[in-house]
Amino acid sequence: MEVSRLLETVIAPLMRLFRKLLNVIGCNRVGPVGRMTKIFIASRSFGRVVNDGIELLQKEGEIVRNPHGRALNSDELRESLMDAEAALLGNDVCDANVLGSAGRLKVVSRHGIGVDAIDLNAATENGIIVTNTPDVNTIAVADHTMALMLSLVRKIPDADASLKSKKWEGLKFLGRELAGKTLGIVGLGSIGTEVAKRAKGFGMKLLYVKRKRVPDLEDKLELTYRPLDSLLRESDVISIHLPLTPETKGLIGRKEIASMKKGVYIVNTARGGILDTDALVEALNSGQVAGAALDVFDTEPPDFNHPLFEMENVILTPHIGAYTIEAIRRMDLLAAENIVKALHGEIPEFVVNKEVLKSHSLRLKK
């Protein structure tokens, strides 16, 4: 009776006070044998623009950040995750070498949508949940796509640079209108759909290609389905909105570009590997392609000695499609929430490798 009373009146209140103190200092999660839970953040943008997501994670354990200021290679990430329970990644290389060595890792939270840099099979084999943040940057990327499209056809970057060099060369930057032009949307997911909505407002004729047709959107947005080869032949502007997979890698190469209308414009805000950049350079030089705007590259950062960086009919941006304050806030919060749920033994909402949930090796509740 006395022991029971002691536990109730003294020990229990002290434990509650201890937990509150840990919560205040952002360390209320402990791992095995009292070791603080380690959360490794490789994404360079996470927590740099808004505090919502990082504050959420600070309550869960020890935060360790990427020390290199760039995407990590396999060996660097492997070293960083050796004793981590959770990882929040950007475009870092997370392959079998990394995942097979991360014995404590429960969850890899992708700060973004694409998971092409993560070996999903290796994650599943090791019982590690992989999550992403779908739809949080849909509006931002769609807006950026239209901004690039308009910049291309109206030659806005060149006109800006000319005027800032104290020249007045108006006729040099004669452009084209989007109204009445045919836009070919390669991939009609959430971003492609938002691009279609915006392009419709500019009076463009809309073609799309997708694995499965979407009759409801065809009617609502006046979209017309075309197989890829037909879409490429008929479009004045082509906008790419696909994930990078073995099937889409190199999807648009020399043959495909040669089949396009002469003077076509190409915009890629999806993934660099989908479009053959060497073939694109050839087509830009020959006039087959009038202009291209790229926000994504085969490797990031790209090879700055590539001919693309010397071309006047090319607009390049450093993978900033998702970089709006609103999108980053949503992305930060969702990426953090995915980790918090996993650390608490709950299934996050956006699990990419769903088969791991049925695996005996699942580490979620270990």
C-alpha positions in Angstrom: 0.0 0.0 0.0 2.8 2.4 1.0 4.7 1.6 -2.3 1.6 2.2 -4.3 0.9 5.5 -2.6 4.6 6.5 -3.1 4.3 5.8 -6.8 1.1 7.8 -7.1 2.0 10.8 -5.1 5.7 11.2 -5.8 7.1 9.2 -8.7 4.3 9.8 -11.2 4.2 13.6 -10.8 8.0 13.7 -11.1 7.8 11.7 -14.4 5.1 14.0 -15.7 7.3 17.0 -14.9 10.3 15.3 -16.5 8.3 14.8 -19.7 7.2 18.4 -19.8 10.8 19.6 -19.4 11.9 17.4 -22.3 9.1 18.7 -24.4 10.1 22.3 -23.6 13.7 21.8 -24.8 12.5 19.8 -27.8 13.8 16.3 -26.7 10.8 14.4 -25.6 11.6 11.2 -27.6 14.1 8.8 -26.4 15.4 5.7 -28.2 16.8 2.4 -26.8 18.4 2.5 -23.4 17.4 6.2 -23.0 19.3 7.3 -26.1 17.8 10.4 -27.6 16.0 9.8 -30.9 18.1 11.0 -33.8 16.4 12.7 -36.8 18.8 13.5 -39.7 17.7 16.3 -42.0 19.5 16.2 -45.4 17.1 18.5 -47.2 18.7 21.9 -47.5 15.5 23.9 -47.7 13.6 22.2 -44.8 13.2 24.7 -41.9 15.1 27.5 -43.7 12.1 29.4 -44.9 9.4 28.7 -42.3 9.7 27.2 -38.8 6.5 25.1 -38.6 8.0 21.8 -39.6 11.3 22.1 -37.8 9.6 23.1 -34.6 7.4 20.0 -34.8 10.5 17.7 -35.1 12.4 19.5 -32.4 9.9 18.0 -29.9 10.7 14.5 -31.1 14.4 14.2 -30.6 17.9 15.4 -31.6 18.0 17.2 -34.9 21.2 16.7 -37.0 21.5 18.6 -40.2 23.3 18.0 -43.5 26.8 19.6 -43.0 27.6 19.8 -46.7 25.1 22.3 -48.1 24.3 20.1 -51.1 22.6 16.8 -51.9 24.5 13.9 -50.3 25.9 11.0 -52.2 25.4 7.4 -51.0 28.5 7.1 -48.8 27.9 10.5 -47.1 24.2 9.6 -46.4 25.2 6.1 -45.2 27.5 7.6 -42.6 24.9 10.1 -41.4 22.1 7.5 -41.0 24.1 4.8 -39.1 22.4 5.6 -35.8 19.3 7.6 -37.0 15.7 6.6 -36.4 14.3 9.0 -39.0 15.6 10.8 -42.1 14.2 13.7 -44.0 15.7 13.8 -47.5 15.8 16.1 -50.5 17.4 14.7 -53.7 20.0 12.8 -51.7 21.1 9.3 -53.0 19.4 6.8 -50.7 20.3 3.4 -52.1 20.7 -0.1 -50.8 24.1 0.8 -49.5 22.5 3.4 -47.3 19.4 1.5 -46.2 21.2 -1.8 -45.5 23.5 0.0 -43.0 20.9 2.1 -41.2 20.0 -0.4 -38.5 17.8 1.9 -36.4 16.1 3.7 -39.3 12.3 3.5 -39.3 11.2 6.1 -41.7 12.6 8.0 -44.7 10.5 11.2 -45.3 11.0 12.7 -48.7 10.8 16.5 -48.6 9.0 16.6 -52.0 7.2 14.2 -54.4 9.8 12.3 -56.4 11.3 9.2 -54.9 13.6 8.2 -57.8 16.7 8.7 -55.7 15.4 6.2 -53.0 15.7 2.5 -53.5 12.2 1.5 -52.5 12.8 -2.2 -52.8 15.8 -1.9 -50.4 13.7 0.1 -48.0 10.9 -2.5 -48.0 13.4 -5.3 -47.5 14.8 -3.5 -44.4 11.4 -2.7 -43.0 11.7 1.0 -43.5 8.8 3.2 -44.4 9.3 5.7 -47.2 6.9 8.7 -47.4 6.6 11.7 -49.6 4.6 15.0 -49.7 2.2 14.8 -52.7 0.2 17.8 -54.0 1.7 20.3 -51.6 3.7 22.0 -54.4 1.1 21.5 -57.2 0.1 25.2 -57.4 3.7 26.4 -57.2 5.0 24.2 -60.0 2.0 24.9 -62.2 2.6 28.6 -61.8 6.3 28.3 -62.5 5.5 26.3 -65.6 3.3 29.0 -67.0 5.9 31.7 -66.0 8.6 29.8 -68.0 6.2 29.3 -70.9 5.4 33.0 -71.1 9.0 34.0 -70.6 10.0 31.8 -73.6 7.4 33.0 -76.1 7.8 36.7 -75.0 11.6 36.6 -74.6 11.3 38.3 -71.2 14.7 37.3 -69.7 16.6 38.6 -72.8 14.6 41.8 -72.9 15.3 42.4 -69.2 19.0 41.8 -69.6 19.2 44.1 -72.7 17.4 47.0 -71.0 19.6 46.7 -67.8 22.6 46.9 -70.1 21.2 50.4 -71.1 20.0 49.3 -74.6 16.6 50.0 -76.2 16.0 47.1 -78.6 12.3 46.5 -78.6 11.9 44.9 -82.0 14.7 42.4 -81.2 12.4 40.7 -78.7 9.5 40.1 -81.0 7.5 37.3 -79.4 4.4 35.1 -79.8 1.0 34.8 -78.2 -0.2 31.7 -76.4 -3.8 32.2 -77.5 -4.7 29.8 -80.2 -1.5 27.7 -79.8 -1.7 24.0 -79.0 -0.2 22.9 -75.7 0.8 19.2 -75.3 0.8 18.1 -71.7 2.9 15.0 -71.2 1.5 13.6 -68.0 -1.8 14.7 -66.5 -1.3 14.3 -62.8 -2.2 17.0 -60.3 0.5 19.4 -61.7 -0.4 18.7 -65.3 -4.1 19.3 -64.5 -3.3 22.7 -62.9 -1.2 23.7 -65.9 -4.2 22.8 -68.1 -6.5 25.0 -66.1 -4.1 28.0 -66.5 -3.4 27.4 -70.2 -7.1 27.2 -70.9 -7.4 30.7 -69.5 -4.8 31.8 -72.0 -7.0 30.5 -74.8 -4.7 27.5 -75.7 -5.9 24.3 -77.3 -5.1 21.5 -74.9 -3.8 18.0 -75.7 -2.7 15.5 -73.2 -1.2 12.0 -72.8 -1.7 9.8 -69.8 -1.8 6.0 -69.1 -5.5 6.2 -68.4 -7.8 8.7 -70.0 -9.8 11.0 -67.8 -13.1 11.7 -69.5 -14.4 14.0 -66.7 -11.4 16.3 -67.1 -11.6 16.2 -70.9 -15.1 17.6 -70.7 -14.4 20.1 -67.9 -11.2 21.5 -69.3 -11.8 20.9 -73.0 -8.8 18.5 -73.1 -8.2 16.1 -76.0 -6.4 12.8 -75.5 -3.6 12.0 -77.9 -1.0 9.1 -77.9 2.5 10.5 -77.3 3.6 10.4 -80.9 0.5 12.3 -82.1 0.8 14.9 -79.3 4.4 15.6 -80.1 3.6 16.1 -83.8 0.6 18.4 -83.2 1.8 20.7 -80.3 3.2 24.2 -80.5 4.3 24.0 -76.9 5.2 20.8 -75.0 5.2 20.7 -71.2 6.5 17.7 -69.3 4.9 16.5 -66.0 6.0 12.9 -65.4 7.9 11.2 -62.6 11.3 9.8 -63.5 11.0 6.0 -63.8 12.8 3.3 -65.9 9.9 3.7 -68.3 10.1 7.5 -68.6 13.9 7.9 -68.6 14.9 9.2 -72.0 11.3 9.3 -73.1 11.9 12.3 -75.3 15.0 11.9 -77.3 16.3 12.6 -80.8 13.6 10.6 -82.6 10.8 12.2 -80.6 12.2 15.8 -81.0 12.6 15.3 -84.8 8.9 14.4 -85.0 7.8 17.7 -83.4 6.7 20.7 -85.3 9.6 22.9 -86.4 9.8 25.9 -84.0 8.2 24.1 -81.1 8.8 25.2 -77.5 9.6 22.8 -74.7 9.2 23.3 -71.0 10.4 20.8 -68.4 9.6 21.2 -64.7 9.4 17.5 -64.0 12.7 15.6 -64.0 15.8 16.1 -66.1 16.3 12.5 -67.2 13.0 12.4 -69.1 14.4 14.8 -71.8 17.6 14.1 -73.7 19.5 17.4 -73.2 22.1 16.6 -75.8 19.4 16.0 -78.4 17.7 19.2 -77.2 20.9 21.2 -77.8 21.2 19.9 -81.4 17.5 20.8 -82.0 17.9 24.2 -80.5 20.9 24.9 -82.8 19.1 23.7 -85.9 15.9 25.6 -85.2 13.8 22.5 -84.8 13.1 23.7 -81.3 12.6 27.5 -81.0 13.2 27.6 -77.3 13.4 25.5 -74.1 12.9 26.3 -70.5 14.3 23.8 -67.9 13.9 23.8 -64.1 15.4 20.3 -63.8 18.6 18.6 -64.9 20.1 15.2 -65.3 22.3 15.9 -62.3 21.8 18.6 -59.8 23.7 20.8 -59.5 24.3 20.4 -63.3 27.4 20.5 -65.3 27.8 24.2 -65.9 30.1 23.5 -68.9 27.2 22.0 -70.8 26.3 23.9 -74.0 22.8 24.7 -72.6 24.4 27.4 -70.4 25.7 29.3 -73.4 22.4 29.3 -75.4 20.3 32.4 -75.9 17.1 30.5 -76.7 17.1 28.6 -73.4 15.8 29.7 -69.9 17.2 27.8 -67.0 16.2 27.9 -63.3 17.7 26.0 -60.4 14.9 23.5 -59.6 12.8 26.2 -58.0 9.4 25.1 -59.2 8.2 24.3 -55.7 9.9 27.2 -54.0 7.1 29.4 -52.8 6.6 30.3 -49.2 3.1 28.7 -49.2 4.3 25.4 -50.8 7.4 25.1 -48.6 5.2 25.6 -45.5 2.9 22.8 -46.6 5.8 20.6 -47.6 7.7 21.1 -44.3 4.7 20.3 -42.2 3.7 17.2 -44.1 7.3 15.9 -44.2 7.6 16.4 -40.5 4.2 14.9 -39.7 5.2 11.8 -41.6 8.2 11.4 -39.3 6.2 12.1 -36.1 3.6 9.5 -36.9 6.2 6.9 -37.7 8.1 7.6 -34.5 4.9 7.2 -32.5 4.2 3.8 -34.1 1.5 5.2 -36.4 1.2 4.7 -40.1 1.9 8.0 -42.0 -0.7 9.1 -44.5 1.5 9.1 -47.5 3.5 5.9 -47.6 5.1 5.2 -51.0 6.2 1.6 -50.5 2.9 0.3 -49.1 4.0 -3.3 -49.3 6.3 -2.7 -46.3 3.2 -2.4 -44.1 2.6 -6.1 -44.5 6.2 -7.1 -44.0 7.4 -9.0 -40.9 10.5 -6.8 -41.0 8.5 -3.6 -40.5 10.4 -1.5 -37.9 7.5 0.9 -37.3 6.7 -0.3 -33.7 10.0 -1.7 -32.8 
